[in-house]
């Protein structure tokens, strides 16, 4: 991902030592650039229009396409292209790299730091009380407290009355 800092002075990338390589260079190293060019008719972009859309916008387009197809309607040309392109793995350099095994298996930096400190790191969906372990534990604790000490702690948990 980064040019080695110990490149010899006569190396063509000597001026770039210690800097990030960039998507195109990484794809060329892996022999994927020619595959990408063939798949896109010689035209290669860093990030296609579909990949630039947010995840929510892409999902919305897919849902609209499915609803149109189930209703027997034909999709407009532009929407059909976006839906088809969103399913491709070789539409742009970003998506091609993101689908490489070593990129998929890479842990986020925050996860590595937490695990290196000897802790476990769990990523949970935001704002969903049924999936958030803290909310589930807090609910269990409140229910347990209400059952065991309803008369003693009624002022701390008025919902137990």
DSSP file (Angstrom, degrees, kcal/mol; ACC not computed):
  #  RESIDUE AA STRUCTURE BP1 BP2  ACC     N-H-->O    O-->H-N    N-H-->O    O-->H-N    TCO  KAPPA ALPHA  PHI   PSI    X-CA   Y-CA   Z-CA
    1    1 A X              0   0    0      0, 0.0    20,-2.9     0, 0.0    21,-0.4   0.000 360.0 360.0 360.0 -24.5    0.0    0.0    0.0
    2    2 A X  B     -A   20   0A   0     18,-0.3    18,-0.2    19,-0.1     2,-0.1  -0.965 360.0-110.2-127.6 141.4    3.0    2.3    0.6
    3    3 A X        -     0   0    0     16,-2.7    15,-1.9    13,-0.4     4,-0.0  -0.477  48.2-101.1 -64.9 137.3    6.2    2.6   -1.4
    4    4 A X    >   -     0   0    0     13,-0.2     3,-0.8    -2,-0.1    15,-0.1  -0.285  20.5-137.5 -60.5 145.3    9.1    1.2    0.7
    5    5 A X  T 3  S+     0   0    0      1,-0.2    -1,-0.1    12,-0.2    12,-0.1   0.641  97.6  63.3 -79.5 -12.4   11.2    3.9    2.3
    6    6 A X  T 3   +     0   0    0      2,-0.0    -1,-0.2     3,-0.0     2,-0.1  -0.037  68.7 145.2-103.8  32.0   14.5    2.1    1.4
    7    7 A X    <   -     0   0    0     -3,-0.8     2,-0.1     7,-0.1    10,-0.0  -0.434  55.3-109.7 -66.1 140.7   14.1    2.4   -2.4
    8    8 A X    >   -     0   0    0      1,-0.1     3,-2.2    -2,-0.1     6,-0.1  -0.396  26.7-113.0 -69.1 151.7   17.5    2.9   -4.1
    9    9 A X  T 3  S+     0   0    0      1,-0.3     5,-0.1    -2,-0.1    -1,-0.1   0.739 115.5  56.5 -58.8 -24.4   18.1    6.3   -5.7
   10   10 A X  T 3  S+     0   0    0      4,-0.1    -1,-0.3     3,-0.1     2,-0.2   0.449  80.8 112.9 -88.6   2.0   18.0    4.9   -9.2
   11   11 A X  S X  S-     0   0    0     -3,-2.2     3,-1.8     1,-0.1     4,-0.2  -0.504  74.2-127.8 -72.1 140.6   14.5    3.4   -8.7
   12   12 A X  T 3  S+     0   0    0      1,-0.3     3,-0.3    -2,-0.2    -1,-0.1   0.756 109.9  45.7 -62.7 -23.6   11.8    5.1  -10.9
   13   13 A X  T >  S+     0   0    0      1,-0.2     3,-1.5     2,-0.1    -1,-0.3   0.103  75.4 117.9-104.7  21.9    9.6    5.6   -7.8
   14   14 A X  G X  S+     0   0    0     -3,-1.8     3,-1.5     1,-0.3    -1,-0.2   0.875  72.4  55.7 -56.5 -40.4   12.4    6.9   -5.6
   15   15 A X  G 3  S+     0   0    0     -3,-0.3    -1,-0.3     1,-0.3    -2,-0.1   0.692 106.1  53.3 -66.9 -17.8   10.6   10.3   -5.2
   16   16 A X  G X  S+     0   0    0     -3,-1.5     3,-2.3     3,-0.1   -13,-0.4   0.348  75.5 139.6 -99.2   5.4    7.5    8.5   -3.9
   17   17 A X  T <  S+     0   0    0     -3,-1.5   -12,-0.2     1,-0.3   -13,-0.2  -0.222  73.7  14.5 -58.2 135.6    9.2    6.5   -1.1
   18   18 A X  T 3  S+     0   0    0    -15,-1.9    -1,-0.3     1,-0.3     2,-0.2   0.395 105.5 110.9  82.9  -3.3    7.1    6.3    2.1
   19   19 A X  S <  S-     0   0    0     -3,-2.3   -16,-2.7   -15,-0.1    -1,-0.3  -0.649  79.2 -87.5-103.4 161.0    4.0    7.6    0.3
   20   20 A X  B     -A    2   0A   0    -18,-0.2   -18,-0.3    -2,-0.2    -1,-0.1  -0.366  31.4-139.7 -64.6 142.6    0.7    5.8   -0.5
   21   21 A X        -     0   0    0    -20,-2.9     4,-0.3     1,-0.1    -1,-0.1   0.877  34.6-132.2 -75.0 -39.6    0.8    3.9   -3.9
   22   22 A X     >  -     0   0    0    -21,-0.4     4,-1.9     1,-0.1     5,-0.2  -0.078  25.2 -81.0  97.8 155.6   -2.7    4.7   -5.1
   23   23 A X  H  > S+     0   0    0      1,-0.2     4,-2.7     2,-0.2     5,-0.2   0.905 123.9  52.2 -62.0 -45.7   -5.3    2.5   -6.6
   24   24 A X  H  > S+     0   0    0      1,-0.2     4,-2.3     2,-0.2    -1,-0.2   0.918 110.3  47.9 -61.4 -44.4   -4.0    2.3  -10.1
   25   25 A X  H  > S+     0   0    0     -4,-0.3     4,-2.4     2,-0.2    -1,-0.2   0.904 112.4  49.0 -64.1 -41.4   -0.5    1.3   -9.0
   26   26 A X  H  X S+     0   0    0     -4,-1.9     4,-1.9     2,-0.2    -2,-0.2   0.915 111.3  49.5 -65.3 -43.3   -1.9   -1.4   -6.7
   27   27 A X  H  <>S+     0   0    0     -4,-2.7     5,-2.8     1,-0.2     6,-1.0   0.890 111.2  50.0 -62.7 -39.0   -4.2   -2.8   -9.4
   28   28 A X  H ><5S+     0   0    0     -4,-2.3     3,-1.0    -5,-0.2    -2,-0.2   0.910 108.7  52.4 -65.2 -42.0   -1.2   -2.9  -11.9
   29   29 A X  H 3<5S+     0   0    0     -4,-2.4    -1,-0.2     1,-0.3    -2,-0.2   0.874 112.3  45.5 -60.0 -37.6    0.9   -4.7   -9.3
   30   30 A X  T 3<5S-     0   0    0     -4,-1.9    -1,-0.3    -5,-0.1    -2,-0.2   0.481 113.4-117.8 -86.4  -3.5   -1.8   -7.3   -8.9
   31   31 A X  T < 5S+     0   0    0     -3,-1.0     4,-0.3    -4,-0.5    -3,-0.2   0.753  83.1 116.2  74.3  24.3   -2.3   -7.7  -12.6
   32   32 A X     >< +     0   0    0     -5,-2.8     4,-2.3    -6,-0.2    -4,-0.2   0.574  48.6  81.3-100.3 -12.2   -5.9   -6.5  -12.4
   33   33 A X  H  > S+     0   0    0     -6,-1.0     4,-2.3     1,-0.2     5,-0.2   0.902  92.6  49.5 -64.2 -40.4   -5.7   -3.3  -14.4
   34   34 A X  H  > S+     0   0    0      2,-0.2     4,-2.4     1,-0.2    -1,-0.2   0.894 110.1  51.7 -66.6 -37.9   -6.0   -5.1  -17.7
   35   35 A X  H  > S+     0   0    0     -4,-0.3     4,-2.2     1,-0.2    -2,-0.2   0.913 110.9  48.4 -61.1 -43.4   -9.1   -7.0  -16.4
   36   36 A X  H  X S+     0   0    0     -4,-2.3     4,-1.3     2,-0.2    -2,-0.2   0.891 111.0  50.1 -64.8 -41.2  -10.7   -3.8  -15.4
   37   37 A X  H  <>S+     0   0    0     -4,-2.3     5,-3.9     2,-0.2     6,-0.3   0.909 111.2  48.4 -65.0 -42.4   -9.9   -2.2  -18.8
   38   38 A X  H ><5S+     0   0    0     -4,-2.4     3,-1.2     1,-0.2    -2,-0.2   0.918 110.8  51.1 -63.9 -42.9  -11.4   -5.1  -20.7
   39   39 A X  H 3<5S+     0   0    0     -4,-2.2    -1,-0.2     1,-0.3    -2,-0.2   0.768 116.9  40.1 -66.7 -25.6  -14.5   -5.1  -18.5
   40   40 A X  T ><5S-     0   0    0     -4,-1.3     3,-1.5    -3,-0.2    -1,-0.3   0.119 116.2-104.7-113.3  20.5  -15.1   -1.3  -19.1
   41   41 A X  T < 5S-     0   0    0     -3,-1.2    -3,-0.2     1,-0.3    -4,-0.1   0.844  79.3 -52.8  63.5  35.2  -14.2   -1.1  -22.8
   42   42 A X  T 3 <S+     0   0    0     -5,-3.9     2,-0.6     1,-0.2    -1,-0.3   0.228 114.2 113.4  87.9 -15.4  -10.8    0.5  -22.1
   43   43 A X    <   -     0   0    0     -3,-1.5     2,-0.4    -6,-0.3    -1,-0.2  -0.820  42.8-178.9 -96.5 120.0  -12.2    3.3  -19.9
   44   44 A X        -     0   0    0     -2,-0.6     2,-0.3    -3,-0.1    48,-0.1  -0.973   2.4-176.4-122.7 130.9  -11.1    3.0  -16.3
   45   45 A X        -     0   0    0     -2,-0.4    48,-2.4    46,-0.3    49,-0.2  -0.883  32.1-128.2-122.3 156.5  -12.3    5.4  -13.5
   46   46 A X  S    S+     0   0    0     -2,-0.3    48,-2.4     1,-0.3     2,-0.3   0.922  98.4   3.8 -66.3 -45.7  -11.3    5.6   -9.9
   47   47 A X  S    S-     0   0    0     46,-0.2    -1,-0.3    45,-0.1    45,-0.1  -0.960  77.9-138.8-145.7 123.6  -14.9    5.6   -8.7
   48   48 A X     >  -     0   0    0     -2,-0.3     4,-1.5    -3,-0.2    44,-0.1  -0.240  31.5-102.1 -78.2 169.8  -17.9    5.2  -10.9
   49   49 A X  H  > S+     0   0    0      1,-0.2     4,-0.8     2,-0.2    -1,-0.1   0.857 121.0  51.7 -60.4 -37.6  -21.2    7.2  -10.6
   50   50 A X  H >4 S+     0   0    0      1,-0.2     3,-0.9     2,-0.2    -1,-0.2   0.919 108.7  49.1 -68.0 -43.3  -23.0    4.3   -8.9
   51   51 A X  H 34 S+     0   0    0      1,-0.2    -1,-0.2    34,-0.0    -2,-0.2   0.758 103.6  62.3 -68.8 -23.5  -20.3    3.8   -6.3
   52   52 A X  H 3< S+     0   0    0     -4,-1.5    -1,-0.2     2,-0.1    -2,-0.2   0.755  86.7  91.9 -71.7 -23.4  -20.3    7.5   -5.5
   53   53 A X  S << S-     0   0    0     -3,-0.9    -3,-0.0    -4,-0.8     5,-0.0  -0.360  90.5-102.3 -67.1 151.7  -23.9    7.2   -4.4
   54   54 A X     >  -     0   0    0      1,-0.1     4,-2.2    -2,-0.0     5,-0.2  -0.283  30.2-109.1 -67.8 161.8  -24.5    6.5   -0.7
   55   55 A X  H  > S+     0   0    0      1,-0.2     4,-2.4     2,-0.2     5,-0.2   0.890 121.2  52.8 -58.8 -40.0  -25.3    3.0    0.3
   56   56 A X  H  > S+     0   0    0      1,-0.2     4,-2.4     2,-0.2    -1,-0.2   0.902 107.9  49.9 -64.1 -41.5  -28.8    4.2    1.1
   57   57 A X  H  > S+     0   0    0      2,-0.2     4,-2.1     1,-0.2    -1,-0.2   0.891 111.0  49.7 -65.5 -38.9  -29.3    5.7   -2.3
   58   58 A X  H  X S+     0   0    0     -4,-2.2     4,-2.1     2,-0.2    -2,-0.2   0.912 111.7  48.1 -65.3 -42.4  -28.1    2.4   -4.0
   59   59 A X  H  X S+     0   0    0     -4,-2.4     4,-2.5     2,-0.2    -2,-0.2   0.892 109.7  53.1 -64.8 -38.9  -30.4    0.4   -1.9
   60   60 A X  H  X S+     0   0    0     -4,-2.4     4,-2.5     1,-0.2    -2,-0.2   0.913 108.8  49.6 -62.2 -43.0  -33.3    2.7   -2.7
   61   61 A X  H  X S+     0   0    0     -4,-2.1     4,-2.3     2,-0.2    -1,-0.2   0.903 111.1  49.4 -62.5 -41.7  -32.6    2.3   -6.4
   62   62 A X  H  X S+     0   0    0     -4,-2.1     4,-2.6     2,-0.2    -2,-0.2   0.914 111.2  49.1 -64.4 -42.1  -32.5   -1.5   -6.1
   63   63 A X  H  X S+     0   0    0     -4,-2.5     4,-2.5     2,-0.2    -2,-0.2   0.916 111.8  48.6 -63.6 -42.8  -35.8   -1.5   -4.2
   64   64 A X  H  X S+     0   0    0     -4,-2.5     4,-2.3     2,-0.2    -1,-0.2   0.897 111.7  50.2 -63.0 -39.8  -37.5    0.7   -6.8
   65   65 A X  H  X S+     0   0    0     -4,-2.3     4,-2.4     2,-0.2    -2,-0.2   0.920 111.3  47.7 -65.3 -43.5  -36.1   -1.5   -9.6
   66   66 A X  H  X S+     0   0    0     -4,-2.6     4,-2.4     1,-0.2     5,-0.2   0.914 111.9  50.0 -63.5 -41.9  -37.5   -4.6   -7.9
   67   67 A X  H  X S+     0   0    0     -4,-2.5     4,-1.8     1,-0.2     6,-0.2   0.904 112.0  48.1 -63.5 -40.9  -40.9   -3.0   -7.3
   68   68 A X  H  <>S+     0   0    0     -4,-2.3     5,-2.1     1,-0.2     4,-0.3   0.907 112.7  47.9 -65.3 -41.7  -41.0   -2.0  -11.0
   69   69 A X  H ><5S+     0   0    0     -4,-2.4     3,-0.7     1,-0.2    -2,-0.2   0.867 111.9  49.2 -69.8 -35.8  -40.1   -5.4  -12.2
   70   70 A X  H 3<5S+     0   0    0     -4,-2.4    -1,-0.2     1,-0.2    -2,-0.2   0.836 109.9  52.4 -71.1 -31.3  -42.6   -7.1   -9.9
   71   71 A X  T 3<5S-     0   0    0     -4,-1.8    -1,-0.2    -5,-0.2    -2,-0.2   0.485 117.9-113.4 -81.7  -2.2  -45.3   -4.8  -11.1
   72   72 A X  T < 5S+     0   0    0     -3,-0.7    -3,-0.2    -4,-0.3     2,-0.1   0.489  71.9 137.1  84.6   2.6  -44.5   -5.6  -14.7
   73   73 A X      < -     0   0    0     -5,-2.1     2,-0.4    -6,-0.2    -1,-0.3  -0.466  54.0-122.0 -79.6 153.5  -43.2   -2.1  -15.5
   74   74 A X        -     0   0    0     -2,-0.1     2,-0.2    -3,-0.1     3,-0.1  -0.770  26.4-120.1 -93.1 142.8  -40.1   -1.5  -17.5
   75   75 A X        -     0   0    0     -2,-0.4   -10,-0.0     1,-0.1    -1,-0.0  -0.534  31.1-103.0 -78.1 145.6  -37.3    0.5  -15.8
   76   76 A X     >  -     0   0    0     -2,-0.2     4,-2.4     1,-0.1     5,-0.2  -0.368  36.8-109.7 -61.6 151.0  -36.1    3.7  -17.4
   77   77 A X  H  > S+     0   0    0      1,-0.2     4,-2.0     2,-0.2     5,-0.2   0.883 115.9  48.2 -51.8 -48.4  -32.8    3.3  -19.3
   78   78 A X  H  > S+     0   0    0      1,-0.2     4,-1.9     2,-0.2    -1,-0.2   0.892 112.5  47.6 -63.6 -41.6  -30.7    5.3  -16.8
   79   79 A X  H  > S+     0   0    0      1,-0.2     4,-2.3     2,-0.2    -1,-0.2   0.884 109.8  53.3 -68.7 -38.2  -32.1    3.5  -13.7
   80   80 A X  H  X S+     0   0    0     -4,-2.4     4,-2.6     1,-0.2     5,-0.2   0.915 108.5  50.2 -61.9 -43.2  -31.6    0.1  -15.3
   81   81 A X  H  X S+     0   0    0     -4,-2.0     4,-2.7    -5,-0.2    -1,-0.2   0.907 110.3  49.8 -61.5 -42.8  -27.9    1.0  -16.0
   82   82 A X  H  X S+     0   0    0     -4,-1.9     4,-2.1     2,-0.2    -1,-0.2   0.916 111.9  47.7 -64.0 -43.3  -27.4    2.1  -12.4
   83   83 A X  H  X S+     0   0    0     -4,-2.3     4,-0.8     2,-0.2    -2,-0.2   0.931 114.5  46.2 -64.3 -45.3  -28.9   -1.1  -11.0
   84   84 A X  H >X S+     0   0    0     -4,-2.6     3,-0.7     1,-0.2     4,-0.6   0.909 113.4  49.3 -63.4 -41.8  -26.9   -3.3  -13.3
   85   85 A X  H >< S+     0   0    0     -4,-2.7     3,-0.9     1,-0.2    -1,-0.2   0.850 103.3  59.9 -68.1 -33.7  -23.7   -1.4  -12.6
   86   86 A X  H 3< S+     0   0    0     -4,-2.1    -1,-0.2     1,-0.2    -2,-0.2   0.756 103.7  52.5 -66.9 -21.9  -24.2   -1.6   -8.8
   87   87 A X  H << S+     0   0    0     -4,-0.8    -1,-0.2    -3,-0.7    -2,-0.2   0.622  91.4  97.1 -86.6 -14.0  -24.2   -5.4   -9.1
   88   88 A X    <<  -     0   0    0     -3,-0.9     3,-0.2    -4,-0.6    -3,-0.0  -0.414  57.6-159.2 -76.1 150.8  -20.8   -5.5  -11.0
   89   89 A X  S    S+     0   0    0      1,-0.1    10,-0.2    -2,-0.1     3,-0.1   0.430  89.9  49.8-103.6  -4.0  -17.5   -6.1   -9.2
   90   90 A X  S    S+     0   0    0      1,-0.1    -1,-0.1    -5,-0.1     3,-0.1  -0.094  70.5 110.7-127.5  35.5  -15.4   -4.5  -11.9
   91   91 A X  S    S-     0   0    0     -3,-0.2   -46,-0.3    -6,-0.2     2,-0.3   0.799  87.9  -2.6 -81.3 -28.4  -17.1   -1.2  -12.6
   92   92 A X  S  > S-     0   0    0     -3,-0.1     4,-2.1   -48,-0.1   -46,-0.2  -0.956  74.2 -99.3-155.4 170.2  -14.3    1.0  -11.1
   93   93 A X  H  > S+     0   0    0    -48,-2.4     4,-2.4    -2,-0.3     5,-0.2   0.893 117.1  54.8 -63.8 -40.8  -10.9    0.8   -9.4
   94   94 A X  H  > S+     0   0    0    -48,-2.4     4,-2.5   -49,-0.2    -1,-0.2   0.930 111.7  42.5 -60.1 -47.3  -12.4    1.4   -5.9
   95   95 A X  H  > S+     0   0    0      2,-0.2     4,-1.3   -49,-0.2    -1,-0.2   0.876 111.9  54.8 -69.2 -37.1  -14.8   -1.5   -6.1
   96   96 A X  H  < S+     0   0    0     -4,-2.1     3,-0.2     1,-0.2    -1,-0.2   0.925 113.6  41.7 -61.9 -44.4  -12.3   -3.8   -7.7
   97   97 A X  H >< S+     0   0    0     -4,-2.4     3,-1.8     1,-0.2     6,-0.3   0.902 110.1  57.3 -68.6 -40.8   -9.9   -3.2   -4.8
   98   98 A X  H 3< S+     0   0    0     -4,-2.5    -1,-0.2     1,-0.3    -2,-0.2   0.757 104.5  53.8 -63.1 -24.1  -12.6   -3.3   -2.2
   99   99 A X  T 3< S+     0   0    0     -4,-1.3    -1,-0.3    -3,-0.2     2,-0.2   0.364  81.3 112.6 -94.2   5.0  -13.5   -6.8   -3.4
  100  100 A X  S X> S-     0   0    0     -3,-1.8     4,-2.2     1,-0.1     3,-0.6  -0.581  74.8-124.1 -76.1 141.9  -10.0   -8.2   -3.0
  101  101 A X  H 3> S+     0   0    0      1,-0.3     4,-2.1    -2,-0.2     5,-0.2   0.886 108.7  50.4 -55.7 -45.7   -9.7  -10.8   -0.3
  102  102 A X  H 3> S+     0   0    0      1,-0.2     4,-0.5     2,-0.2    -1,-0.3   0.819 110.9  49.9 -67.5 -28.6   -6.9   -9.1    1.7
  103  103 A X  H X4 S+     0   0    0     -3,-0.6     3,-0.6    -6,-0.3    -1,-0.2   0.894 110.9  49.3 -72.5 -40.4   -8.9   -5.8    1.7
  104  104 A X  H 3< S+     0   0    0     -4,-2.2    -2,-0.2     1,-0.2    -1,-0.2   0.858 111.9  48.5 -66.1 -35.2  -12.0   -7.5    2.9
  105  105 A X  H 3< S+     0   0    0     -4,-2.1    -1,-0.2    -5,-0.2     2,-0.2   0.564  84.4 113.9 -83.8  -8.6  -10.1   -9.3    5.7
  106  106 A X    <<  -     0   0    0     -3,-0.6     2,-0.2    -4,-0.5     3,-0.0  -0.440  63.6-135.0 -67.2 130.7   -8.4   -6.1    6.9
  107  107 A X        -     0   0    0     -2,-0.2    -1,-0.1     1,-0.1    -2,-0.1  -0.601  25.0-103.3 -83.6 146.4   -9.5   -5.0   10.4
  108  108 A X     >  -     0   0    0     -2,-0.2     4,-2.0     1,-0.1     3,-0.3  -0.364  31.3-116.1 -62.9 150.9  -10.3   -1.4   11.0
  109  109 A X  H  > S+     0   0    0      1,-0.2     4,-2.5     2,-0.2     5,-0.2   0.886 114.8  54.4 -57.5 -42.6   -7.5    0.5   12.9
  110  110 A X  H  > S+     0   0    0      1,-0.2     4,-2.3     2,-0.2    -1,-0.2   0.882 107.9  50.6 -62.3 -37.1   -9.7    1.1   16.0
  111  111 A X  H  > S+     0   0    0     -3,-0.3     4,-2.6     2,-0.2    -1,-0.2   0.911 109.9  50.0 -66.1 -42.2  -10.5   -2.6   16.2
  112  112 A X  H  X S+     0   0    0     -4,-2.0     4,-2.5     2,-0.2    -2,-0.2   0.912 111.1  49.0 -62.3 -42.8   -6.8   -3.5   16.1
  113  113 A X  H  X S+     0   0    0     -4,-2.5     4,-1.2     2,-0.2    -2,-0.2   0.927 112.9  47.2 -63.1 -45.6   -5.9   -1.0   18.8
  114  114 A X  H  <>S+     0   0    0     -4,-2.3     5,-1.9     1,-0.2     3,-0.3   0.920 115.1  45.1 -63.4 -44.4   -8.7   -2.3   21.1
  115  115 A X  H ><5S+     0   0    0     -4,-2.6     3,-1.5     1,-0.2    -1,-0.2   0.854 108.5  56.5 -70.5 -34.1   -7.7   -5.9   20.5
  116  116 A X  H 3<5S+     0   0    0     -4,-2.5    -1,-0.2     1,-0.3    -2,-0.2   0.785 101.9  58.2 -65.3 -26.2   -4.0   -5.2   21.0
  117  117 A X  T 3<5S-     0   0    0     -4,-1.2    -1,-0.3    -3,-0.3    -2,-0.2   0.438 126.8-102.5 -81.9   0.5   -4.9   -3.7   24.4
  118  118 A X  T < 5S+     0   0    0     -3,-1.5     2,-0.2     1,-0.3    -3,-0.2   0.624  83.8 116.5  91.8  14.5   -6.4   -7.1   25.3
  119  119 A X      < -     0   0    0     -5,-1.9     2,-0.3     0, 0.0    -1,-0.3  -0.641  63.6-114.3-109.4 168.3  -10.1   -6.2   24.9
  120  120 A X        -     0   0    0     -2,-0.2     2,-0.5    -3,-0.1    -5,-0.0  -0.785  23.4-150.9 -98.7 148.1  -12.8   -7.5   22.5
  121  121 A X        +     0   0    0     -2,-0.3     2,-0.5     2,-0.0   -10,-0.0  -0.975  14.5 179.6-124.7 120.8  -14.3   -5.3   19.9
  122  122 A X        -     0   0    0     -2,-0.5     2,-0.6     2,-0.0    -2,-0.0  -0.980  17.2-149.1-120.9 129.0  -17.9   -5.7   18.7
  123  123 A X        -     0   0    0     -2,-0.5     2,-0.3     0, 0.0    -2,-0.0  -0.872  22.2-174.7 -97.2 122.5  -19.5   -3.5   16.1
  124  124 A X        -     0   0    0     -2,-0.6     8,-0.1     1,-0.1     3,-0.1  -0.814  33.0 -93.3-114.5 153.9  -23.2   -3.2   16.6
  125  125 A X    >   -     0   0    0     -2,-0.3     3,-0.7     1,-0.1     2,-0.1  -0.380  51.4-105.4 -62.0 143.8  -25.9   -1.4   14.6
  126  126 A X  T 3  S-     0   0    0      1,-0.2    -1,-0.1    -2,-0.0     3,-0.0  -0.428  88.5  -1.4 -71.3 144.1  -26.5    2.1   15.7
  127  127 A X  T 3  S+     0   0    0      1,-0.1     2,-0.5    -2,-0.1    -1,-0.2   0.769  87.5 128.8  53.9  39.6  -29.6    3.0   17.6
  128  128 A X    X>  -     0   0    0     -3,-0.7     4,-1.8     1,-0.1     3,-1.3  -0.877  38.2-168.7-126.8 101.0  -31.3   -0.4   17.7
  129  129 A X  T 34 S+     0   0    0     -2,-0.5     7,-0.1     1,-0.3    -1,-0.1   0.773  85.0  56.5 -63.2 -27.8  -32.3   -1.3   21.2
  130  130 A X  T 34 S+     0   0    0      1,-0.2    -1,-0.3     5,-0.1    -2,-0.0   0.737 117.4  33.6 -77.4 -20.5  -33.1   -4.9   20.4
  131  131 A X  T <4 S+     0   0    0     -3,-1.3     2,-0.7    -6,-0.1    -2,-0.2   0.570  95.1  95.6-107.0 -13.2  -29.6   -5.5   18.9
  132  132 A X     X  -     0   0    0     -4,-1.8     4,-2.1     1,-0.2     3,-0.3  -0.707  62.7-154.6 -83.7 114.6  -27.6   -3.3   21.2
  133  133 A X  H  > S+     0   0    0     -2,-0.7     4,-2.8     1,-0.2     5,-0.2   0.827  91.7  57.5 -60.5 -34.1  -26.2   -5.5   24.1
  134  134 A X  H  > S+     0   0    0      2,-0.2     4,-2.7     1,-0.2    -1,-0.2   0.932 108.5  45.8 -63.4 -44.5  -26.0   -2.5   26.5
  135  135 A X  H  > S+     0   0    0     -3,-0.3     4,-2.4     2,-0.2    -2,-0.2   0.900 113.6  49.3 -64.5 -40.6  -29.7   -1.8   26.1
  136  136 A X  H  X S+     0   0    0     -4,-2.1     4,-2.2     2,-0.2    -2,-0.2   0.921 113.2  46.7 -64.6 -42.7  -30.6   -5.4   26.5
  137  137 A X  H  X S+     0   0    0     -4,-2.8     4,-2.7     2,-0.2    -2,-0.2   0.917 111.8  50.6 -65.2 -43.4  -28.4   -5.7   29.6
  138  138 A X  H  X S+     0   0    0     -4,-2.7     4,-2.4     1,-0.2    -2,-0.2   0.904 110.9  49.1 -61.9 -41.9  -29.8   -2.5   31.1
  139  139 A X  H  X S+     0   0    0     -4,-2.4     4,-2.2     2,-0.2    -1,-0.2   0.898 111.6  49.2 -63.2 -40.9  -33.4   -3.7   30.5
  140  140 A X  H  X S+     0   0    0     -4,-2.2     4,-2.6     2,-0.2    -2,-0.2   0.913 111.1  49.9 -64.4 -42.5  -32.6   -7.1   32.1
  141  141 A X  H  X S+     0   0    0     -4,-2.7     4,-2.7     2,-0.2     5,-0.2   0.909 110.6  49.4 -63.3 -42.3  -31.0   -5.3   35.1
  142  142 A X  H  X S+     0   0    0     -4,-2.4     4,-2.3     2,-0.2    -1,-0.2   0.926 113.1  46.8 -63.7 -42.9  -34.1   -3.1   35.6
  143  143 A X  H  X S+     0   0    0     -4,-2.2     4,-2.2     2,-0.2    -2,-0.2   0.909 113.8  48.2 -64.8 -41.8  -36.4   -6.1   35.4
  144  144 A X  H  X S+     0   0    0     -4,-2.6     4,-2.5     2,-0.2     5,-0.3   0.920 111.6  49.6 -64.2 -43.7  -34.3   -8.0   37.8
  145  145 A X  H  X S+     0   0    0     -4,-2.7     4,-2.3     1,-0.2    -1,-0.2   0.898 110.9  50.4 -62.1 -41.1  -34.1   -5.1   40.2
  146  146 A X  H  < S+     0   0    0     -4,-2.3     4,-0.5    -5,-0.2    -1,-0.2   0.901 113.0  45.8 -64.9 -40.8  -37.8   -4.7   40.1
  147  147 A X  H  < S+     0   0    0     -4,-2.2     3,-0.4     2,-0.2    -2,-0.2   0.922 120.5  36.2 -69.6 -43.3  -38.5   -8.3   40.8
  148  148 A X  H  < S+     0   0    0     -4,-2.5    -2,-0.2     1,-0.2    -3,-0.2   0.837 132.5  20.3 -84.0 -33.0  -36.0   -8.8   43.6
  149  149 A X  S  X S+     0   0    0     -4,-2.3     4,-2.5    -5,-0.3    -1,-0.2  -0.190  71.1 139.8-131.6  43.7  -36.3   -5.4   45.4
  150  150 A X  T  4 S+     0   0    0     -4,-0.5     4,-0.2    -3,-0.4    -1,-0.1   0.874  79.7  41.0 -59.3 -40.0  -39.6   -3.9   44.4
  151  151 A X  T  4 S+     0   0    0      2,-0.1     3,-0.4     1,-0.1    -1,-0.2   0.840 117.8  45.3 -79.4 -32.7  -40.4   -2.5   47.9
  152  152 A X  T  4 S+     0   0    0      1,-0.2     3,-0.3     2,-0.1    -2,-0.2   0.907 121.8  32.5 -78.6 -42.8  -36.9   -1.3   48.8
  153  153 A X  S >X S+     0   0    0     -4,-2.5     4,-1.6    -8,-0.2     3,-1.0   0.010  74.2 121.8-108.1  27.8  -35.9    0.5   45.6
  154  154 A X  T 34 S+     0   0    0     -3,-0.4     6,-0.2     1,-0.3    -1,-0.2   0.817  74.7  57.4 -62.1 -28.2  -39.2    1.8   44.4
  155  155 A X  T 34 S+     0   0    0     -3,-0.3     3,-0.4     1,-0.2    -1,-0.3   0.778 107.4  47.7 -73.7 -24.3  -37.9    5.4   44.5
  156  156 A X  T <4 S+     0   0    0     -3,-1.0     2,-0.3     1,-0.2    -2,-0.2   0.805 125.0  28.4 -82.7 -30.5  -35.0    4.4   42.1
  157  157 A X    ><  +     0   0    0     -4,-1.6     3,-2.1     1,-0.1     4,-0.2  -0.663  65.8 171.1-130.6  76.5  -37.2    2.6   39.6
  158  158 A X  G >  S+     0   0    0     -3,-0.4     3,-1.4    -2,-0.3    -1,-0.1   0.725  72.8  71.9 -62.6 -20.0  -40.7    4.2   39.7
  159  159 A X  G 3  S+     0   0    0      1,-0.2    -1,-0.3     2,-0.1    -5,-0.1   0.629  84.6  70.9 -70.7  -9.8  -41.8    2.2   36.6
  160  160 A X  G <         0   0    0     -3,-2.1    -1,-0.2     1,-0.2    -2,-0.2   0.665 360.0 360.0 -78.4 -15.9  -41.8   -1.0   38.8
  161  161 A X    <         0   0    0     -3,-1.4    -1,-0.2    -4,-0.2    -2,-0.1   0.500 360.0 360.0 -71.9 360.0  -44.9    0.2   40.7
